[in-house]
Amino acid sequence: MKVTVLGAGMVGSAIAADLKTSFSVVSVDIDRNALKKLETNHGIDCVHGDLSDSLFVKSVVADSDVVVSAVPGFMGYNTLKSVIEAGKNVVDIAFFPEDSAPLDKLAREKGVIAVTDMGVAPGMCNVILGYHYSRMKVNSYLCLVGGLPRKRVWPWEYKAPFSPCDVIEEYVRPARYRENGKDVVRPALSDPELISFEECGTLEAWNSDGLRSLLRNMPDIPDMKEKTMRWPGHIEKARILRESGFFSNEPVEINGVMISPLQMTEKILFSKSNWKLGVEEEEFTVMRVVVGGEQDGKPVEYTWELYDEYNRETKTSSMARTTGYACTAAVNAVLSGLYSEKGLSPAEYLGRDEQCFKFMMDYLEERKVFYAKTTASL
């Protein structure tokens, strides 16, 4: 079977390398250097091209059994639409700002399986909630997640393993969550709190917009929230940049030249070693998912914890592992026929089926990505 991976960034490359162990894989990107590494290190067939071109996308996926979309968020919606229009099954990890729901009708008309938001968060946290939601009455859901460099370097103490625009989007996109049965919208970076983890110590959490399809698909859960985490002190620095206009798309004139503050900020922060994660720089991913409610007439709370580090042996970042292997688990579930629901499938749909849920967890464990579950009877 053939899988075409659109995007050869840090995560897209990990996805292609993992899938190459079982399938014929083609990687597509505009970055020739990224493609060359995949070709040299993993023997992956590569195609150079512009993935913002819908006609090119449709032509390059024409003979694929499954397509993976691992493009930056700003390209995500149109890329997903192009793949569905081409009539190809797809697993998508692009964290795009648009609502993907309107593509459900198109996917059904084309007879396409389209799994969306299939990374770590959103992604595996949705799968976990989907699993419990179909087996108990859920009253509360909380997801705390962060990807951070092991070494804290002043002033930012942060490095990004994925697209610059997607990182900054987390600081500007309003956070949607549910509290006491009411949907709430709060600014990103709001309601900071300190959270402790055994493996990495104390982190700082803030409201972020990661619930997405969960708000629509699980309207009867009265309390739902996602928070992103960084090393303490990062929130205030990011707020200073945002409130001062450095994340604005509104052009400003400098010596007769119109310049986008956001583009300038991205260029500065992701040049040299400011926010750009080095190829072999050690980092970690940490996530805590808490699902509370009633099961068999008794109050219960399930807590799932993930802690994963950069893999020195394979030289694969933790974010690429935790996001990429969740995606490849879903690809395998689709190709094997384990998951076959036509139309748009947010990640929580995959968790509803116990066999699919177990397969994905086992798949991740085989790659040493572990989710530890604890149960508390309340």
N, C-alpha and C positions, 0 to 999 in steps of 0.2 A: 504494500500500500504506500501511497505517496502523500506526504504532508508538506505543505508550503508554509514557511514561516515568514511573515511580513514584518520586517524590522530586525536588525542585527545589533542592537544595543547590548548592554550588559545582561539584561534579562532575556532578550530575544536570542542571544547567542547561547545562553545556558539551555534554553528550551530546545533549540536546534540540536545541540550536542547530545542532550538526553534522548531525544526522539531518534537520533541516528543509530542508536543501539538496536532498534527494532524495525525501523521503517526507512524507506527512501525519503530523503529530506532535501528540500531546496530552500535556501535562505535568500531573501530579497531585501536590498537596501540601497540607498543612494551613496553610502559611505564605503568606498572601495577598500579602505584599510581594514574596516571591520569584517568585510567579506573575505578578504585575503587571509585573515587569522583563522576564520572558520574553515576555509579551504585547506590551509596548511596544517592546522592542528587536528582537525576532525574529518578531513576528506569529504566535506559537505559541498554539494553542487551549489553554486551561487549565481545569482542574476543581479546585475546592476540596473537600477532604474528608480524613477521618481514615483513614490507611492501616493503622492497627492493627485496623481493622474488616474482617474477612474477607469479609463479605457485600458491603461497599462495594467492596473490591478486585475481587471477581469481577464485579460489575456494571460497573465502570468499564473493565475490559479486555475486555468481552464481544465487541466488534466489532474487536478488534486482530488484526493479522497476526503481530506480535511484540511482546512486552512487555520493557521494561528495568526491573529492580529496582535502584534506587539509594537505598535507604532505609538508615537507621542500622543498625549490626550487631545491636542488641538486637531489632529488628523483622524481621531478614532471613529467618530460617528460616520463620516463619509466613507472611510475605508470599510467599516463593517457593512454599510449599506451596499457598497459595490460588490463585496463578496457574496452577500445574500442575493443580489440581482443576478450574479453569475450562477446561482443555483448550487452553491457549495456549502457543505457543513462547515461550521466555524466555531472556534473557541477564542474568546476575546479577553485580553487583559488591559486594554487601553482605558485609562480612567478619564473618559471624556465628560465634559460638563453637561452635554445634552441628555435629555431623557430618551432612553433607547426603546421605550414601550411602543412608539408608533411603528417600529420595524417588525413587530410581532405579526401583523397581518401579512406583510410582504413575505416573511419567512414561511408562514403557513401556505401561502399561495405557491411558493417555490418548492415546498416540501423539504425545507431546510431545518436542520438542528443548529440553533445559534445559542451557544452558551456564553453569557456575558459576565463581566466583572469577576473572572475566574483567576484571581491571584491569591494573595494572603489576606489582605483586608483592603477593599472588599474581596471576598473570595472564600477562603476556608472558614472565616468567622461566620459567613452566611450559610455554608454547608453545615456547620455545627448547629446553628440555630434551626435550620430546616429540619435536621434530624430530630431535635427535641420537640419542635413545634408540632410534628406529626404524631407524637407519642405522649404528649402531656398538655395541660393548660398552662401556657407561658404567661407570666405576669410582668416579667422584667428581663431586660437584655442589656448588657453592657460590654462594649469592646474597647480595650485599651491596647494600642499598638504603636510601635516605634522601631525605626531602623537607624542605628547610630554607630559612629566610629568608635573603636575600642579606645583609641588614644584621644584624649581631650586636648585640643589645640586652641588657644586663645586667638581671636576674640569670639569665634562662632561656636566652637566645639561641636561642629556638625559637618558631615560630608554626605553628598547625595549619590545614591547608586543608580538613579534613573533620570529621565529627562528634566532639564532645568525648569521649563515652563510648568511641568506637572508639580514640581516641588513648590514653586511660588504660588501656584493655584491653591494649595492647602492653606496658605496664609491670607488669602483674599476672598475665597468663596464662602459665603455665609453657611453656617452649620444648621442643618435641619435635624431635629430630634423630636421625641415625644415624651411628655411629662404629665402625669396624672390624666392620661387619656386625651390630652390636647397636643396637637402638632405645634412646635415652637421653632422659630428661626432666630438664631443668635449670630453675632459676628464670629468669624474664625478667630482663634487665639483667645476666646473669652473663657471665663470661669476656670482659671488655672488652679491646679491642685498638685500636691506632691504624692507620688505613689512609690512604694518600695518593692523591690524584687531581690530575691536571695542572690541571684547570679550577677547582677549589675549594680545593685544599690538603689539610690533614690533618683527618680526621674520626674519630670514636670509634664503634666497632661493638660490639654486644652480641647475645647469643642472643635470638632472637624466634621466635614460633610461626607461621612462614609456609609450612612445607612442606605441611601439611595432606594433601591427597589424594595427593601424591607418595609419601609413606611407604607407602601402601596399594597404589598402582598400579605402583610400581617397586621391589618388594621385593628385587631382586637387585643394587641399587646399594649397595655396602658403606659408602660415606661420603657423607652428604648433610647440608647445614646452611644455614640462612638467618640473616643478621644484619641488624639495623636500625642505621642510623647517625644520629648527631647531632654537633653541634659539641662538641669536647673539653670535659669538665667537666660535661656535662648528666646523665650517668648517675648520678653521686654524688648530685646534687640530687634526682633522681627516686627514688632508693633511700631517701633520707631521708624523703621524703613517704610512700612505701609502708610502710617499716618503722615509721613513727610512727603509722600508722593512718589517714592522710588519704585513702587509696584504699579504705577499708573500707565495706561496705554495712551493717555492724552499727550500728544507731542508738545514739546516746548522748543522755543527758538533760542539757539545759541550761535551768535555771530552769523545770523542769516540762514542758519541750517536748522531744519526741524528734526528733532531727535526724540525718540520714544524713551522715557525714563525706564520703563520696564526692560526694554532691550538692552539699554546701557547697564542696568543693574545685573541682568543675567550675564552679560559679558564680563563684568568685573567679578561677580561672585563665583562664576564657574571657570575663571581663568586661573592658571597656576594651581595653587593648593587651597584656595579659599573654601569653596563648597564642593569641589569636584573630587569624588572618591578615586584614589589611585587604583590602578589595575590589581595590585597585590596588597592593597591596604586593608588591614584587618578591621572588621566591623561585625555587628551582631543585630539580630532581629528578636524582639521580645513582644509577646502578645498574651493578653489575659481576656478570656471570654467567660462571662458569668451569665448563666441562664437560670432564672428562678420561677417557681410556680407550684402547681399541684399535679401530682402523679399518683394514680390509684387512691385518690381521696386524701393524700397526705402532702403537706408542704415539703418541698425539696429544692435544693440549689446545686447546680452543676457548675464547676469551674474547670475550664480547660486552659492550660498554660503551655506556651511555646517559648523556648529559648534556643536560638541557633546561632552559630558563629561561622565566620569565613572558613572555608575548607582549604587548608594549606596544600593538601595532596593534589586536589584537582584545580586549585587556584580559582575557586568559584566563590563569589560574594554570597553572604548569607541572604541578602534580599533577592538575589537571582535564584538561589536555591529554594527559598520558601515560596516565592511567587512563581518561579518558573516550573518547579516540580508539581505544584498544585495544578497548574495549567496542563502539563503533560499527563498528569493522572486523568484529567477530564478528557483529553484527547484519546487516551487509551480506552476510557469507558465508552466513548462514542464509537471508535473504530471496532471495538469488540462486540458492539451491540448491547452492552450492559445498560447504556443510556440511549434512548431512541425517541424521546419526545420531540415532535416537530414544533416549530415556532420558536419564539424567543424564550430562553431559559436562564433567568438569573441564577447565580450560583446556589442559592438556597434550595432550588428545585432538585439538585443532585443529592442533597442530604436527606430528602424525604424517603428514598428507597434504601432500606438497610443494607442490601447487598452492595449497592453503589457506594454508600458511605463507608462500609468496611473496606471495599476495594481501594478507595482513595487513601484511607488512613494507612493501610498496609503498604501501598505504593510509596507513600512518603517515608514510612519507617524503613523501607528497603534502602532509601537514599539518606538515612540517618537524620530525617526531619521528624522530630517527636512531639506529639501533643499529649500532655499528661492530664488525665481527668481525675478530679476528686469530687466526691458526693457528700453533701451535708443535708441531714434530715432536720428541718427547722421546726 
